Amino acid sequence: MSQTAFADLQVIDADTHYTEPLDLWTSRAPAGLAERLPRVVDVDGHPTWAVGATTLGRAMASSVIDRDGNRCRGSAFLAWGFDDTHPGAYDVATRLEVMDEIGIHAQIVYPNVAGFGGQKFAQVGDPESRRLCVEIYNDAMAEIQDASHGRLYPMALLPWWDVAATVAEAERIAAAGLRGVNMTSDPQVQSELPDLGDRAWDPLWETCADLALPIHFHIGASQTTMSWYGSSPWPSLGDDQKLGIGSAMMYITNARVLANIIYSGMLERHPRLKVVSVESGIGWIPFVLEALDHQANETAAGSMDYLSMAPSEYFRRQIYACYWFERRDVAHTFEVLGSDNILFETDFPHPTCLYPDSLAYAAEGLAEVSPEVQRKVLQDNGAALYRIPVG
């Protein structure tokens, strides 16, 4: 397989995932602590991630690319184990080979086991185990970034159940060279912490702004939003139909996240902070921003004097959004949102990924976009945000 679309660009893929090796934590565990860290155990005949007596979920492939590089469409991949998936999901050298084949220069990488916002680790009762779950994962991700020679950039997890520890871990991972952090959208759901609009979180936002660490909100980044199926599909539909509806509806859950971020005043108080909406698409964002602008002047008139700009202006100043499958009228959407605010992703190797013809697929939607804007969306925006050298 070869890729010729956009061959003159060093394309940065802003959302991919890593299938964690079954020994990622146990192989790095301090002496005597392996059973208190994520490991795979048998539960009713199924390999399952567990920390002590707490189960985190099935130990699945988390990939729709099989060992031979074939793409699975539908829900059959949910039954795959680790050995059924393509090594590019978990092996750095093979991942780089796949990237070369499909024309991708660099990838931003997100977790699976911990949940897309690290929310699953909050279920672990032992504080030391929770801390080590995060630190060992981040150390492993720093190893991957180094081994990739500047082509794989994993986003760090945070121990968000403890604000002070979260700030300390942001400082630690920045010193290790990682380029961003991954955050749950709803800490108040699983802990006694306040929601992210509370000023208790200001030390984290200021630290991340100072260290040039963008904050990422991946779809499904909380226990309330993460489900392959969710409650959106009607019960009478089949598994494949439910997966399609559930996946599509998950994109729009980030509308709520962005709305709360903007109305909370977080971006007003921290004008250097960068926020990324991951795997949510972009077509819905102009509508939501227009709605937020309207509501700020109507139902919330006079109550939002703490904001010095319209909600849509905060988006243009500080928020990025990732897109991949959209091909209809993307030029207009880029214009409305601002071409500096869009990142391209492939979601490799997850169910909605563009593999194997990622850039050929994207080329259709970008046909009416100027070369200058194509360069921004496919290369320059990601390079600037994540400090990735490009030629």
C-alpha positions as CSV (number, residue, x, y, z in Angstrom):
1,M,0.0,0.0,0.0
2,S,1.3,3.4,-0.9
3,Q,0.0,6.9,-0.2
4,T,0.4,9.8,-2.7
5,A,-2.2,12.3,-1.5
6,F,-0.5,15.3,0.2
7,A,2.9,13.8,-0.3
8,D,4.5,17.3,0.0
9,L,3.2,17.6,3.6
10,Q,4.3,16.0,6.9
11,V,0.8,15.1,8.0
12,I,0.1,15.1,11.7
13,D,-2.7,12.7,12.9
14,A,-4.2,14.3,16.0
15,D,-6.1,11.3,17.3
16,T,-4.9,7.7,17.4
17,H,-5.0,5.0,20.1
18,Y,-2.6,2.6,21.7
19,T,-3.5,-1.0,22.6
20,E,-1.7,-1.4,25.9
21,P,0.4,-4.6,26.1
22,L,-0.9,-7.0,28.7
23,D,2.2,-6.5,30.8
24,L,2.6,-2.7,30.5
25,W,2.1,-2.1,34.2
26,T,3.2,-5.4,35.7
27,S,6.5,-5.4,33.9
28,R,7.3,-1.9,35.4
29,A,5.8,-2.5,38.8
30,P,7.8,-1.9,42.0
31,A,8.7,-5.0,43.8
32,G,5.7,-6.7,45.4
33,L,3.1,-4.4,43.8
34,A,2.3,-6.2,40.5
35,E,-1.1,-7.4,41.7
36,R,-2.0,-3.9,42.8
37,L,-1.6,-2.5,39.3
38,P,-3.5,-3.2,36.0
39,R,-3.0,-6.8,35.0
40,V,-5.1,-9.3,33.0
41,V,-7.1,-12.0,34.8
42,D,-9.8,-14.5,33.8
43,V,-13.3,-13.5,34.7
44,D,-16.0,-15.9,33.6
45,G,-13.7,-17.1,30.8
46,H,-12.9,-13.7,29.5
47,P,-9.5,-11.9,29.8
48,T,-10.2,-8.8,32.0
49,W,-8.1,-5.9,33.2
50,A,-8.1,-5.7,37.0
51,V,-6.4,-3.8,39.7
52,G,-6.6,-5.8,42.9
53,A,-10.2,-6.8,43.2
54,T,-11.4,-4.0,40.9
55,T,-12.2,-4.9,37.3
56,L,-11.7,-2.2,34.7
57,G,-13.2,-4.0,31.7
58,R,-12.5,-6.6,29.0
59,A,-8.9,-7.0,27.8
60,M,-9.8,-6.4,24.2
61,A,-7.8,-5.7,21.1
62,S,-9.3,-2.1,21.0
63,S,-8.6,-2.3,17.2
64,V,-10.5,-3.0,14.0
65,I,-7.3,-4.0,12.1
66,D,-6.6,-7.7,12.2
67,R,-3.2,-9.3,12.3
68,D,-3.0,-9.4,8.5
69,G,-3.9,-5.7,8.1
70,N,-7.5,-6.3,7.1
71,R,-10.2,-3.8,8.3
72,C,-13.2,-5.2,10.3
73,R,-16.4,-3.3,9.7
74,G,-19.2,-3.9,12.2
75,S,-19.0,-5.1,15.8
76,A,-17.2,-8.4,15.4
77,F,-13.9,-6.8,16.6
78,L,-15.4,-6.6,20.1
79,A,-14.7,-10.3,20.5
80,W,-11.1,-10.0,19.5
81,G,-8.3,-10.6,22.0
82,F,-4.9,-9.0,22.1
83,D,-3.4,-11.6,19.7
84,D,-6.0,-11.0,17.1
85,T,-5.0,-7.4,16.3
86,H,-2.4,-5.9,14.0
87,P,1.0,-5.3,15.8
88,G,0.7,-1.7,14.7
89,A,-1.8,-1.2,17.5
90,Y,0.8,-1.8,20.2
91,D,4.3,-2.1,18.7
92,V,6.2,1.1,18.0
93,A,8.3,-0.2,15.0
94,T,5.3,-1.7,13.3
95,R,3.2,1.5,14.0
96,L,5.8,3.6,12.2
97,E,5.8,1.2,9.3
98,V,2.0,1.6,9.0
99,M,2.3,5.4,9.2
100,D,4.8,5.3,6.4
101,E,2.5,3.2,4.3
102,I,-0.5,5.5,4.8
103,G,1.4,8.8,4.5
104,I,1.3,10.0,8.2
105,H,4.4,11.7,9.6
106,A,3.4,11.9,13.3
107,Q,0.5,10.8,15.5
108,I,-1.0,12.0,18.8
109,V,-1.8,8.9,20.9
110,Y,-4.6,8.3,23.5
111,P,-5.2,5.4,25.9
112,N,-7.7,2.6,26.1
113,V,-7.5,0.8,29.4
114,A,-7.8,3.8,31.6
115,G,-10.7,5.3,29.7
116,F,-10.3,8.1,27.3
117,G,-10.2,10.6,30.1
118,G,-8.4,8.4,32.6
119,Q,-11.8,8.0,34.4
120,K,-11.5,4.2,35.1
121,F,-8.6,4.6,37.4
122,A,-10.7,6.5,39.8
123,Q,-12.5,3.2,40.6
124,V,-9.3,1.9,42.2
125,G,-9.6,2.2,46.0
126,D,-6.0,2.2,47.0
127,P,-4.4,5.7,46.7
128,E,-0.9,4.3,46.0
129,S,-2.2,2.0,43.3
130,R,-4.1,4.8,41.6
131,R,-1.0,7.0,41.6
132,L,1.2,4.2,40.2
133,C,-1.4,3.4,37.5
134,V,-1.0,6.9,36.1
135,E,2.7,7.4,36.7
136,I,3.7,4.0,35.2
137,Y,1.5,4.6,32.1
138,N,3.0,8.1,31.6
139,D,6.5,6.7,32.0
140,A,5.7,4.1,29.4
141,M,4.4,6.7,27.0
142,A,7.6,8.8,27.4
143,E,9.5,5.7,26.4
144,I,7.3,5.3,23.3
145,Q,7.8,8.9,22.3
146,D,11.6,8.6,22.6
147,A,11.6,5.2,20.7
148,S,9.6,6.8,17.9
149,H,12.2,9.5,17.3
150,G,9.7,12.3,17.3
151,R,6.8,10.6,15.5
152,L,4.5,9.3,18.3
153,Y,3.3,11.8,20.9
154,P,1.2,10.2,23.6
155,M,-0.9,12.5,25.8
156,A,-0.4,12.0,29.5
157,L,-3.0,10.8,32.0
158,L,-3.6,12.8,35.2
159,P,-4.5,11.7,38.7
160,W,-7.5,14.0,38.5
161,W,-9.1,12.8,41.7
162,D,-6.5,14.9,43.5
163,V,-5.9,18.5,42.3
164,A,-2.5,18.9,43.9
165,A,-1.3,15.6,42.6
166,T,-2.6,16.5,39.2
167,V,-0.6,19.7,39.1
168,A,2.5,17.8,40.2
169,E,2.0,15.1,37.5
170,A,1.6,17.8,34.8
171,E,4.9,19.3,35.9
172,R,6.6,15.8,35.9
173,I,5.4,14.8,32.5
174,A,6.4,18.1,31.0
175,A,9.9,17.5,32.3
176,A,9.8,14.1,30.7
177,G,9.0,15.7,27.3
178,L,5.4,14.8,26.9
179,R,3.4,17.4,25.0
180,G,-0.1,17.5,26.5
181,V,-2.5,16.0,29.1
182,N,-5.7,14.1,28.8
183,M,-8.5,15.1,31.2
184,T,-11.8,13.7,32.4
185,S,-14.7,16.1,31.6
186,D,-16.7,15.3,34.8
187,P,-14.6,14.8,37.9
188,Q,-17.7,15.6,40.1
189,V,-19.4,12.4,38.9
190,Q,-16.9,10.0,40.4
191,S,-15.4,12.0,43.3
192,E,-16.1,14.7,45.8
193,L,-14.2,17.2,43.7
194,P,-15.9,20.2,42.2
195,D,-16.6,20.4,38.5
196,L,-14.0,21.9,36.2
197,G,-15.6,25.3,36.3
198,D,-14.7,25.8,39.9
199,R,-11.6,27.9,40.7
200,A,-10.1,24.9,42.6
201,W,-8.9,23.8,39.2
202,D,-7.2,27.1,38.4
203,P,-3.7,25.9,39.5
204,L,-3.9,23.1,36.9
205,W,-5.0,25.4,34.1
206,E,-2.3,27.9,35.0
207,T,0.4,25.2,35.2
208,C,-0.6,23.8,31.8
209,A,-0.7,27.2,30.2
210,D,2.8,28.0,31.6
211,L,4.2,24.6,30.4
212,A,2.5,24.8,27.0
213,L,0.5,21.6,27.7
214,P,-2.8,21.6,25.9
215,I,-5.7,20.0,27.8
216,H,-7.5,17.3,25.8
217,F,-11.1,16.3,26.2
218,H,-11.6,13.1,24.2
219,I,-15.2,12.0,23.6
220,G,-16.2,9.4,26.2
221,A,-13.9,11.1,28.8
222,S,-16.1,10.4,31.8
223,Q,-18.2,7.6,33.2
224,T,-21.4,9.4,32.2
225,T,-20.4,9.6,28.5
226,M,-18.2,6.6,27.8
227,S,-20.1,3.7,26.2
228,W,-19.8,2.0,22.8
229,Y,-23.6,1.9,22.7
230,G,-25.0,4.2,25.3
231,S,-28.7,4.9,25.7
232,S,-29.1,6.5,22.3
233,P,-30.0,3.5,20.2
234,W,-33.4,1.9,20.5
235,P,-33.4,-1.6,22.1
236,S,-34.9,-3.2,19.0
237,L,-31.8,-2.5,16.9
238,G,-29.0,-4.9,16.3
239,D,-25.5,-4.6,17.7
240,D,-24.0,-3.2,14.5
241,Q,-26.7,-0.5,14.2
242,K,-26.4,0.3,17.9
243,L,-22.6,0.7,17.5
244,G,-23.2,3.1,14.6
245,I,-25.7,5.3,16.5
246,G,-23.8,5.1,19.8
247,S,-20.6,6.2,18.1
248,A,-22.2,9.1,16.2
249,M,-24.0,10.3,19.4
250,M,-20.7,10.3,21.4
251,Y,-19.3,12.9,19.1
252,I,-21.9,15.4,20.1
253,T,-21.4,14.8,23.8
254,N,-18.4,17.2,23.5
255,A,-20.8,20.0,22.7
256,R,-21.7,20.0,26.4
257,V,-18.1,20.0,27.4
258,L,-17.2,23.0,25.2
259,A,-20.2,24.9,26.3
260,N,-19.4,24.5,30.0
261,I,-15.7,25.3,29.4
262,I,-16.6,28.6,27.7
263,Y,-19.4,29.7,30.0
264,S,-17.4,28.8,33.1
265,G,-15.0,31.6,32.5
266,M,-12.0,29.2,32.5
267,L,-10.7,30.6,29.2
268,E,-11.3,34.2,30.3
269,R,-9.2,33.6,33.4
270,H,-6.5,31.7,31.5
271,P,-6.1,33.2,28.1
272,R,-3.0,31.2,27.2
273,L,-4.6,27.8,27.9
274,K,-5.2,25.6,24.9
275,V,-8.1,23.1,24.8
276,V,-8.6,20.3,22.3
277,S,-11.9,18.5,21.5
278,V,-10.8,15.1,20.3
279,E,-12.7,12.7,18.0
280,S,-15.8,14.9,18.1
281,G,-15.9,16.2,14.5
282,I,-16.5,19.8,13.6
283,G,-19.7,20.1,11.6
284,W,-21.8,20.7,14.8
285,I,-19.5,23.3,16.3
286,P,-20.7,26.4,14.3
287,F,-24.3,25.7,15.3
288,V,-23.4,25.3,19.0
289,L,-21.2,28.4,19.1
290,E,-24.0,30.4,17.5
291,A,-26.4,29.0,20.0
292,L,-24.1,29.9,22.9
293,D,-23.6,33.5,21.5
294,H,-27.4,33.8,21.2
295,Q,-28.1,32.4,24.7
296,A,-25.5,34.7,26.3
297,N,-27.5,37.7,25.0
298,E,-30.9,36.2,25.7
299,T,-31.6,33.8,28.5
300,A,-28.4,34.7,30.3
301,A,-28.4,38.4,29.6
302,G,-26.6,40.4,32.2
303,S,-25.4,37.3,34.1
304,M,-22.2,36.8,32.1
305,D,-20.4,40.1,32.5
306,Y,-17.4,38.2,33.7
307,L,-16.8,37.2,30.0
308,S,-15.1,39.9,27.9
309,M,-15.8,38.2,24.6
310,A,-18.5,36.4,22.8
311,P,-18.4,32.6,23.4
312,S,-17.5,32.0,19.7
313,E,-14.5,34.3,20.1
314,Y,-13.1,32.1,22.9
315,F,-13.2,29.2,20.6
316,R,-11.2,31.0,17.9
317,R,-8.7,32.1,20.5
318,Q,-8.1,28.9,22.5
319,I,-9.9,25.8,21.3
320,Y,-9.0,23.2,18.7
321,A,-11.3,20.5,17.2
322,C,-10.4,17.3,15.4
323,Y,-12.1,16.1,12.3
324,W,-11.7,13.0,10.1
325,F,-14.8,11.6,8.3
326,E,-16.4,14.8,7.2
327,R,-16.2,15.7,3.5
328,R,-19.3,17.8,2.8
329,D,-18.7,21.5,2.8
330,V,-15.7,21.3,5.0
331,A,-14.3,24.5,3.4
332,H,-17.2,26.5,4.8
333,T,-16.8,24.9,8.2
334,F,-13.1,25.8,8.2
335,E,-14.0,29.4,7.3
336,V,-16.6,29.7,10.1
337,L,-14.4,28.2,12.8
338,G,-11.1,29.5,11.7
339,S,-8.5,27.4,9.8
340,D,-6.1,27.8,12.7
341,N,-8.4,25.8,15.0
342,I,-8.8,22.6,13.1
343,L,-6.7,19.4,13.4
344,F,-6.9,16.3,11.2
345,E,-7.2,12.8,12.7
346,T,-7.6,9.2,11.5
347,D,-8.6,7.5,14.8
348,F,-6.3,4.6,14.0
349,P,-7.1,1.7,14.9
350,H,-10.5,2.3,16.3
351,P,-13.9,1.5,14.7
352,T,-14.4,4.8,13.0
353,C,-10.8,5.1,11.7
354,L,-10.0,6.0,8.1
355,Y,-7.6,3.1,7.6
356,P,-6.3,2.1,5.1
357,D,-6.9,5.0,2.7
358,S,-6.8,7.8,5.2
359,L,-5.4,10.7,3.1
360,A,-7.2,9.6,-0.1
361,Y,-10.4,9.8,1.8
362,A,-9.6,13.2,3.3
363,A,-8.6,14.5,-0.1
364,E,-12.1,14.5,-1.4
365,G,-13.3,16.9,1.3
366,L,-10.3,19.1,1.0
367,A,-10.5,19.4,-2.8
368,E,-12.1,22.9,-2.5
369,V,-9.8,24.1,0.2
370,S,-6.8,26.2,-0.7
371,P,-3.4,24.6,-0.4
372,E,-2.5,27.1,2.4
373,V,-5.5,25.9,4.5
374,Q,-4.8,22.3,3.7
375,R,-1.3,22.8,5.0
376,K,-2.6,24.3,8.2
377,V,-5.1,21.6,8.9
378,L,-3.0,18.6,8.0
379,Q,0.4,19.8,9.2
380,D,1.1,23.3,10.6
381,N,-1.7,23.5,13.3
382,G,-0.6,20.3,14.9
383,A,3.1,21.1,14.6
384,A,2.6,24.4,16.4
385,L,0.3,23.0,19.1
386,Y,2.5,20.0,19.9
387,R,5.9,21.5,19.1
388,I,6.6,18.9,16.4
389,P,9.4,19.8,14.0
390,V,8.4,19.7,10.4
391,G,10.3,20.5,7.2
